[in-house]
Amino acid sequence: MNNPNNLVNKLENNDLTQPELIQTKFNNPWFKVETANNDAFFSTALEKVCIKNQQQRRWILCVDGDDSRVQSLANSIDKSKLLRVNGQHQPIAFDKIARVLLKGNCSTVILCDPQLSEQQLLMLQSCAKHGKTECIVVKNTPKQLH
């Protein structure tokens, strides 16, 4: 089995503070960084991906998704293959997410607003490719007050 720590040994240390750079560096067929501007993102964009990937009859895993957002996604896909993990009381360990991607038991892994470094994102990208699991990192934009 591939060790997630050995997959990415030497990484460049680029500044990824600009969203455009993040989008171009990480978006590929297995790994995407998306921005959720509103709650409709889960019921439109992610719904299409999950419906497409559910044809593989593998799990869809949503990590740290907001209740209402996950519910809107669950209303449009096969709930029997949807798993939700919430690290509300204890954060989900990075290595566990990497192992899930490597094993390939899920067709899609959705990470909701994770606090990950560039190196961790690159490692997840590699794990997703090796496990043939689509990984979507959803970055929430802060709600503006009027």
Buried (B, 14 or more C-beta within 10 A) or exposed (E): EBEBEEBBEEBEEEEBEEEEEBBEBBEEEBBBBBEBEEEEBBBEBBBEBBEEBBEBEBBBBBBBBBEEBBEBBBEBBEEEBBEBBBEEEEEBEBEEBBBBBBBBBBBBBBBBBBEBEBEBBBBBBBBBBBBBBBBBBBBBEEEEEE
